[in-house]
Amino acid sequence: MLKNYLAYILLVFATLCWSGNFIVGKFAYLFEVPPLTLNFLRWASVWFILIPFTYKEIYNNLPYIKKNWFVISFMGIITISTFNSVVYFALNYTQVINAVLVLSAIPAVTIVISSLMKVDKTNIFQLIGLLLSIIGVTAIISNADIQKITALSFNKGDLWMLVCVFTWAIYSTLLKKHNFKFSQFTLIQLMVSVGIIFLIPQFLYEKSIGLEVNFNKAFFIILFYVVIFPALAAYYCWQKGIEMVGPNRATMFIQLMPLLSAVLAIIIFREKFELYHFAGASFILFGIYLSNKKVNA
């Protein structure tokens, strides 16, 4: 029982770290930290921190890594250099509440992509769950305004978050399909190694249009947080939690992220939780519930 409680603490802490990433991403915008530059510096720092602890495992598994290099590279591109950059970019244009509620559609989308990639089978409940999640996301990004839907007039920050939904769903599916035999941190190291290659052009683009980093106290606090907590501590706690209670029970804790992020945004930024947020979240959560419902044989 004590072991379970410790696992739950680790899993909650991991989701809290990831929730804080959205808050800090918003602070980065307020302190005029270029989003793509922040993502480049974040993962470059992670690479240098991890390499002393992962290089031996990487060297010992070189033939296996070469065999799986294409899928590892693709995962690095869609997570490190796409998902994270898009999150920081999108927060320049939308509320934290909107961003995290849109992301809460990931489980339902993952189920459908897993079915299409023949990783898991789907059923009628999961299809209905996906439809409800789509309705929920549409309510959030349109502020439940029918005119915005018919005119296809949406906040571009919310639309960019849809990219995050699909990239993370694809990543989760590939992670499930390919059960890599090395540690989580080594997988992160390999994905970062590829992701950084595609982050360099993003970094150079921001410099070319005059977006420079102001190396002040606020910047270093922001960089410290995004490197230590969501990138390192959260992954470690998540992995330990999975080892202790298993992946099925651990996965449910990811649903705490929208709730924790929304609460933090309301407290810190005084963002308002509107009726359309509640309606959209209700559709998404019910969609997730149906998505996890099994058809009786």
PyMOL commands that set and color helices and strands:
alter all, ss='L'
color gray80, all
select helices_A, chain A and resi 2-30+35-60+62-67+69-90+96-103+106-116+124-141+146-150+156-177+184-208+217-245+247-268+275-291
alter helices_A, ss='H'
color red, helices_A
deselect
rebuild
show_as cartoon
